[in-house]
Amino acid sequence: MIIFPPQEFITWTNTLVQFPWPIQLNDFPPYAEQLGWKPTPRPTWFNVCADNDKHVVLGDDGSGDVYNILLYMAVNEAEDAEGAVELNDHFVSCVAAGGKAWGEPFLLEAGDGPGVTWRFPGDMFTQVTRGRRTVMFRFFTPQGKYQFV
């Protein structure tokens, strides 16, 4: 099941790279609002959809700075072949959208969990990965750059 079209992660990334990083986890809600995300009782979760069942999850670096943001863009809940094809097609669409928006990726990862990563000024990265059951969007702030540099 496709949850978010490729344009969403393009829009989110283009907004996220404009934020004044570092941002402390407890200072993130006003930034989340700029993305259309709503706070939840959990300080690291924000609702992305009006129906409140799709969340973006923030990771912090132990000192409270947000270092990454994770969101499922598609899920093969039935774990069937048709869903696997749909996941693969969605992943390819996301990669194509990212390439159109930002050009050549910084990193390509092949294998069972392929991923494509783009690097932005200020040591920020956005990544789309395809797992066995999901397509995930991840954004790494400058505090999370050590994942790649």
Phi, psi and omega in degrees: 000126177282126180262315181228135177289161181305326182300333180298312182290334174294310180298314180300313181298313181300329176281314182301322181292345179273347183289153181275077180291146003282151175235128177288146181308314182286351176261003186281333185311316179296329177288320177300320179299324178297334179270354183086014180264142183250140178299154174236176176298336177275126185293343181258004180242141175226137177286133180257331181250153179298332182280000173065014179253005176240123186239147165262142182240131178262142172251140176243158189271014180096331176263002177100352178282135175293128179244336174207162181227132185231139179208135173281127179263337178203149181219134173264082185295326181280346182054040180253171183296319179298318178294324178296320178295317179298319177299313181299316178299320180294317177302312180299320178296320178295317179297317179297318179296318178297318178298320179293321182284320191234358180086205183298139178288159176283324186214134173243131178238127180256178176108204184294333179234071184296149179212154177228131184233136174247143179253143180237158177306146181086016179058051172246150184223145170236144188219142171239128179232152176242118175262187180297325183239357187217161163243125184244145171254131175226138175239131179249123177285174175303332178288344178255008185299338183294349172296334188236336183250000000 
